[in-house]
Amino acid sequence: MKIVTIIGLGLIGGSAARDLRREGFASSIIGVEQNPYHASTALELGLVDEVLPLEEALGNSDVVVVAIPVNAIAALLTPVLDLLPAQATLIDFGSTKAILCEQVRNHPRRGQYVAAHPIAGTENSGPTAALEHLYLGKTNIVCEREASSEAALTTAMGLFGALGLQTVFMDAETHDKHLAYISHLSHVSSFVLSMTVLDVEKAEKDIFGLAGSGFASTVRLAKSSPAMWAPIFEQNSAFLGQAIEEYITILKRFQQHLQNGETGKLYEMMEHANRIRPVLEGKSKAPAS
Amino acid sequence: MKIVTIIGLGLIGGSAARDLRREGFASSIIGVEQNPYHASTALELGLVDEVLPLEEALGNSDVVVVAIPVNAIAALLTPVLDLLPAQATLIDFGSTKAILCEQVRNHPRRGQYVAAHPIAGTENSGPTAALEHLYLGKTNIVCEREASSEAALTTAMGLFGALGLQTVFMDAETHDKHLAYISHLSHVSSFVLSMTVLDVEKAEKDIFGLAGSGFASTVRLAKSSPAMWAPIFEQNSAFLGQAIEEYITILKRFQQHLQNGETGKLYEMMEHANRIRPVLEGKSKAPAS
């Protein structure tokens, strides 16, 4: 059993805390949390045993999990590695990987760090949003495996196993590119749908009374936290920008066919889009993002 | 109790059949269905008592419900009114209303017709997709109420009540404009998201293994039937075209901020988009579309 420090006691860190304790991976869990309200809530909920200042927490830890927005990870990664005990393992749970891996590429303690991304979450945030089994059966991506020491990797794989994650390995650029399409673009399309409909509602009152479950499903991700997503978009702007560009190109083609009355072409485009059905159904136990 | 004819035995017509029978609104249900496979499936499932040719079915009916794609409704509306018995009521369940109302505006039997749109459905289709209680608690929009006779409206309201629908009244143009934003645009954004990700997957294999529940939710409507949706988009092309235009404008603003590294502006846009949360939560019993 290990002493685990979790930096960031929100949905991601809080959910990890619940399962690491229940599964007996952690003998005790120390929280590091800037927001005093989140800190006291996490203590009340029993997510962590104590909340300590960063430096004090690190000194006592076998494993440190960083579960904060990716801009905050970028700011903390080097100072945390600097302070990390020689036998401890550092794991981050950030949704981008290239900038983080780049930042510590030449750090003398790089081997103690495992760059991870468990693809799990909900549109809610904060310690009260923490869920048991959030990670169970979900996909976890570890980047630059070869830069982590065998000892750090073994510890990290034990932690991922305790959470029920299925780990795959990938280089950081490939991770960021794939996630731009399969996750970040979905969030952008949903945020923009919300803004479009909120805008028109100013002029056309009460249209939300006409909204159905289809709208609710498509716009769900627009409830997601800007504090989490703005830094992800910033760090992945090159790949995400490319994904949005392609999305706009297809949208304009759709719009052109619509305005030309080319209903057969619209039909063909939708038939093509329908090919997502077997993909989604083949993944009925799909990991959440 | 009434003899009900349902034209179109798919998700929409089949679901209505189940509830109209169970609630005792219909003494018997006649189906009209071009697709012989759907016809025999509907008989096997007990959705209808018999399947008859259109003219024969109409001659025996008290109420006729049209639940087929909106282009097929447009083609059938005048001939069905021509053949309708003098005491019978005709109701369509189409997702567009302006073109249909316009088409029969001067028909001598216009009073026997009630233009309706129950906002309910799933992304599945055909008689096997028919569900009990699909309409329960959902919103139903009746357009041009004043053009329907009191007798027809009374019969129709009885049918809507048996399905558990809550009916509101609206002019047909307003209906089509509001639905463009609250329903049709969601479908377009989802179809286009699917196409974008399917396109990139050709070059980048196996990215769907990384998809989570967020992607599944946003792309769900891309599974919808092109045979149903292509005619809806065609009939609502003016309002939908305007909605897509506004969506593209906001998407480009997002893209511009992303490329300029204006993360604060992205944050503000997402904070604005977050205002959809109370709207959706205020509608936790929202009608499905």
Interface residues (C-beta under 8 A of the other chain):
Chain A: I119 A120 G121 E123 K138 T139 I141 V168 T174 K177 H178 L179 Y181 I182 S183 L185 S186 H187 V188 S189 S190 F191 V192 L193 S194 M195 T196 V197 L198 D199 V200 E201 E204 I207 F208 G209 L210 A211 G212 S213 G214 F215 A216 S217 T218 V219 R220 L221 A222 K223 S224 P226 A227 W229 A230 P231 F233 E234 S237 L240 G241 A243 I244 E245 E246 Y247 I248 I250 L251 K252 F254 Q255 L258 Q259 G261 T263 G264 L266 Y267 M269 M270 E271 H272 A273 N274 R275 I276 R277 V279 L280 G282 K283 A286 P287 A288 S289
Chain B: I119 A120 G121 E123 K138 T139 I141 V168 T174 K177 H178 L179 Y181 I182 S183 L185 S186 H187 V188 S189 S190 F191 V192 L193 S194 M195 T196 V197 L198 D199 V200 E201 E204 I207 F208 G209 L210 A211 G212 S213 G214 F215 A216 S217 T218 V219 R220 L221 A222 K223 S224 P226 A227 W229 A230 P231 F233 E234 S237 L240 G241 A243 I244 E245 E246 Y247 I248 I250 L251 K252 F254 Q255 L258 Q259 G261 T263 G264 L266 Y267 M269 M270 E271 H272 A273 N274 R275 I276 R277 V279 L280 G282 K283 A286 P287 A288 S289
